[in-house]
Amino acid sequence: MRLLIQAMLCLTAIARAALAEDMPDLPVVDISGQKERQMVVAVGTEQVYQGHPTTLLMPDGKTIFAVWCIGHGGHAGPMARSEDGGLSWTRVDDQLPQGYAKHQNCPSIYRLVDPSGQERLWVFSAALGTRTGPGMPSILSEDGGRSWKEMPPLNFPCVMAFSSIVRLDGGRYLGLYHRGPARGGEGNALVTLQSITADAGMTWSEPRIVAEVAGKSPCEPFVFRSPDGKELACLLRENTHRGRSLMMFSQNEGGTWSTPVDTNWGLTGDRHNGVFSKDGRMVVCFRDQAINSPTRGDFVAWVGTYDDLKQGRPGQYRIKLLRDFSNKSDCGYSGVELLADGTIVATTYVKYAPGPEKNSVVSVRFTLSETDALRGRRE
């Protein structure tokens, strides 16, 4: 009996140690119930599911475009435009090419500028017609989003189109996306690829795999530049959801990448996107998938420094932005924009209230000075 008790105590100690490892003392600031911060961009109904938005803030600092799909990974078609930093939105679906509604799965919008200064707005989707159709169809605007035309698919097989694009030295752009396993890869493991354009999206290099991890599925990459401009960093969803998210780094403009390693616990989630605030801190938004997290499945933001991220330190705190009332971890896939006054506009899809209505596209507005103050009240 004594040996049994000792064994049970030992197992309890191990369990507590594992819990401490998987739920560090990271404060949570909850603003999910503050309805005055929320702006509904597209209302879900009992029949219509609004899903998977991305956004684009234009250089004037107040015009924002949002694109999303109908149904979970369904067809494209919707677009909205805000001219006041996301306080109000106007649907512009009727200005888009008819064929755009045949594009499938999680459209993403970007602004690229070619070496001559020509601005191009692109919306990339995963497939044309069906999930097995030509990969990465797109629509293009060369007049600031006033008119759009359909473009030929890139013929890049993918699960989703580019989930992030970053400008490289010399004016090129690097785009990252994911697809199924490489030839000879194991099981259903996902891999992350990159391609580079030197002409603001008109042509792209042959994709190559940059993240393939045994026993894991790196996907939905979020690539961004370090504050000093010297390296690229990439956060990756880990689709087995058995551990933490992944991160990797490049010191040569994406020529080579470090081997992906685990992030800190607080950054564990799906479809990261974020900004650097005016004081230099990072705000990264995502669907929380951290083990033992009290907000698992909800739409959250992590606040910390770039060095916290790179060194695997916990960071400063998390923000619960929206509760997912579906209880199915069905939210995230956000656009995150920083306005001139320091307001962060984080736009996601979520079932944001009880009832029969399906997911809506919703923005949350906040500043770090506000959430810092709320955190201080808890300490």
N, C-alpha and C positions, 0 to 999 in steps of 0.2 A: 504493500500500500504506500509506504514511504517513497519507494522508487517511482511509483505511478504519480504521486503528488509532485515529486521533483521534476518528472518529465513534463507534467502539465504546466508547471510554473515556467519551465524552460521554454516551452512552446508559446506560452503567453508573452514572455519577454521578447521572443523573436517576432511575434505578431505585432507587439507594440512598436518595436524598432522599425518594422516594415511600414506600419501606419505612419510613424513620424517621417519616414523617408518619402512616403507618397502623399502626405498632407502637411507640408511645412506651415509654420506660423506666418501665413501671408494674409494680411487683413483684406476684407472684402467691403467695399463701399457699394451700397445697394441704392440705385436710382431708378430701378425698374418700375416702381409704382408712381413715379412723378410724371403724370400724364402730360403736364404742360411742356415737357421736353420732347414729346413725341409728335411726329408729323406723319400721317398715313399718306403714302404716295399712291398706292393702289390697293383698294379694299378687296379682300377675299370674300367670297360668298359661299353658300352651301354647294354651289356647282363649280365655282372658279377658284383655282389654286394659283396664287401669284408667287413665283419662286425665283431664287438665285440671282439677285441683282448685282450689278457693278455700277460704279459711278465715275464721272470724269469732271474735275473742276477746271474751268477754262482760265486763261491767263488774266482775265479781268478780275478774278478773285470772287466773283459772285454768280456766274453762270455755271450751273451743274447739269449734266446729262445723266440720266439713269436708264439702263436697259435691263430687261429680265425676261423670263420665259413663263409660259402658261403650263401648269402641271409640273410635277417633280421631274426635272430634267427634260421637260417637254419642249414644245415648239416656241420659237422666238416670235417677235411681232411687236410687243409693247416698247415704247420709248417715251420718256417724260423729260421735260426741260424746266429748270428753275432759273429765274433771273434775279433772285434775291437771296442767294446763299442757302437754298433749301427750305425757306419759310413757306413757299407756295409752289405748286407744280402744275404744268400744263401738259396734257398728253399730245404727242406729235406723231402718233402711229400712222396717220394718213399721209405723212410726208415721206414715208419710207417705201422702197421698192416692194411690189407685190410679192416677189419671190422670197423676200426676207422671212415671211411667215412660214416658209418651208424649212428654214434653218432650225437645227435641233440642239438643245442641251446647253444651258448656261452661257449665254452670250456675254462677251467682255468688251469694254470700250476703252480706247486709248487715243492719245494725241501724239503723233510723231511729226518731226520737222526735218525735211531733207537738207542737204548741204547748201542749197540755194536759198533756203528760208521758206520754202513751200510747206504750209501746214496741212496735215492730213489727219482726219479723224477716222478711225477704223472700229468696226464692230465685228469681232470674230466669233464664230460658233463652232460646235464640235463636228457637225455632220450636215449634209444636205439631203433632205427627204427622209432618210431613215438613219439609224445609228450605224448602219453598215455602208452608207453612201460615202461619196468623196469627202475626205477630211478637211476641216477648217474652211468652210465658205465664209464670205465676209461681205459687208457693205462699206462704202467709202464716201466721205464728204470732203471736198476741198474748198468749201466756202463757209467754214465755221459751223457746220451742222444745219445750214438752211436747206440744203438739198443733198440727196443721197443716191448712189447707184450701186447695183449689185456687181460684185467682182467674182472672178473664177475661184473655185476652191484651191487651196494650197496643196491638196492631196497629201496631207500629213495625217495618217491614221492616229486617232487620239480618243481618250475618254472625254476630255474637255479641251477646249481651245486654250490659247495662252492664258494662264491665270495671273501672270505678271510680266511686265516688260520694263527694262531699265535702259537708260541712255548710257552708252559707252564713250570713252575718250575718242575724239575724232568724229563724233556725230553719228556713229552707228548705234543700233539698238539690239539688245539681246532679249529674246522671248523664251520663257520656260513653260512647259506643259507636261502632261503625263499620258501614258497609254499602258496597255497590257504588257505582259512579260516579254523580254527580249527572246529571240530565237534560242531555244535551249534553256530558257529561264525556268525557275521552279514554280510549280503550282499556278496560282492566280496572282502572284506578286506583281505589283505595279512598278514601273520605272519612270524616271523623270528625264526629259530631253530638253535640249536647247537648240535654237536656231538664231541666226544673226541676219539683220537687214542693213544694207549700206545706203538704201534709197528710200527710207521712211516707209517701208512696208510694201513697196511694189514688187520686190523679189526677196527671197529668203534663202539662206544657205541650207544645205542638206542637214537635217537634224542629226544629232548624236546624243547618246545616253550620257548623262552626267551624274545620275544617282541611281544605283541599284544595290540593295542591301539584303544580304542573306537573312531570311526569316522575317523580313519586314517589307512594307509596301509604301515607299516614299511617293507622295503625290501632292497635287495642289500647291506648287511652289510659290512662295512670295519672295521675290528678289528685290534688294534695295542697296543703296550705297551707304557706307559707313560715314559718320559725321566728318571725318578728316578727308574723305574722298578717296582713300588709298585702297580700299578693298570693297568687294561685293559680298553681301551676306544673303543667305537664303534659308528661310524657314519652310519646313515640309510637314504636311500632314502624314501621320503614320497610320495606315489604314487598317492594320490588324487591331488597333486600339488595345493592345495588351501592355503598353508601356507609355513612354513619353513621345512627344513629337521629335523631329530631327532638325538639325541645322548643319550647314556647310558654308565654306568661305573660299573666295578666290582673290588672290593678290595680283592677277594678271588679266583683268578684264574678261574673265570667263574662259581663258585659255585652258586652265586646269582648275579643279575644285578639290578641296580637302575631303577626306572620307567623312560621310555624314555621321554625326554623333547625337546623343540625346540632348534635348534642350533642358532647361530647368522645369520643375513640375508645373509652375504657373503658366507656362507657355504651351502646355499640352492641349491641343485642340485641332479643329478642322478649318481649312481655308483662311489662313492668316492674312491680314491686310493692316497697314498702319501708317503712321506719320511720325515725324519728329516735331515735337512742340517747340514753341519759341524759346523755351529755356533749355532745349537740347535733349530733354527726355523723350523716350519712345512711348507711343500709345499703340498697342497692337490689339486688334479686335478679331474675334473668332468664335466658333462654337466650342464651348468648353467640353473637353473629353478627358480631363485629368482624373486619374483614379482617386476615389474617396473624396472628390470635390463636392462641397455642398451646393454648387451651382452647375453640376454636370448636366449637359444638354441645353443649357441656357446660352444666351448671347452675352459675352463678357469682353472686357478689355484688360490687358496687362499693362501696368505702368512701371517703368524702370529705365535704366540707362543702357546705352549700347554695350558698355563694358559688363554690366550685369548679364545681359543676354549672352555675350561671347564667352564669359567666364563661367557660365552656368549658375550664377548666383540667383537667389529667389526673386529679386526685384523689390519694388516698394509696396505695391498693393494691386489688387484687382478691382474692377468695377463690374457689377452686375447691371448690364444695360437693359436687357429685356428678358422676361421669363417666357419660356416656351410652354404654352398651355397644352400642346399636343402630347407632351410627355414622351415624345419619340425622338428627341434630339434632332429636330427638324427645323434648323435655323442656321444663321451664319451666312457665309458667302457674301461678305459685305463690301461696300465701297466706303472708304474712310477719307474724308477731306478736311484740311485745316484752313479756316478762313483767316482773313487779315487780323481780326480782333481776338484771335486765339480760340474761337469756337471750333470744336470738332464736330463734324456731321458724319455720323456712322449710320449707314443705311443697310438694312438686312431684310430677309423674309422670315416671317414667324407667325405662328398662331398666337396673337398677342392678348387674347381674352378667351374666357370660357364660352362654350356655345357650339353650334353646328357649323359655323363659318370656317372655311379653310384658310390657309396662310395668306397674309397680306404683306406688302412691301412697306416697311416702316423705317423712318429716320429717327435717331436720337441725337439731341444736341446737348453738349456739355463743354465746360472748360476745366482744365486741370486745377485752376485756382478754386473752383467750386468743389471738386472732388477731394482736393487736398484738405480743404476746410472740413468736409464731412468726415474724412479719415481722422483728422485731429480730434473731433468730438468723441470718437470711439476709444481714443488712447488715454 
